[in-house]
């Protein structure tokens, strides 16, 4: 409804899905994305990314 393209709507849905998955796993999305954006540049597109899913990441707000 608020997206101007199908691609924008898909991107918004993906982002919202990740945020809600963080919340479902009692994780602050801010700290999860901070961890994600630190780890992703270290990986190649063919690497397994399952360890970066919110239910596999242990983050404390002190990090």
C-alpha angles and dihedrals in degrees: 000000000000098000120093095210141028090246091054091050091051092048091049091049091050092050093046090048092055092047092051091046089054090051091048088055093048092249128136106241091215093061092042092055090045089055092043094051089049095050102038096068088057092060135074120229090251095056122107107261099184092105088063095060113114094248091056099046123087110201129170120198089235092069 
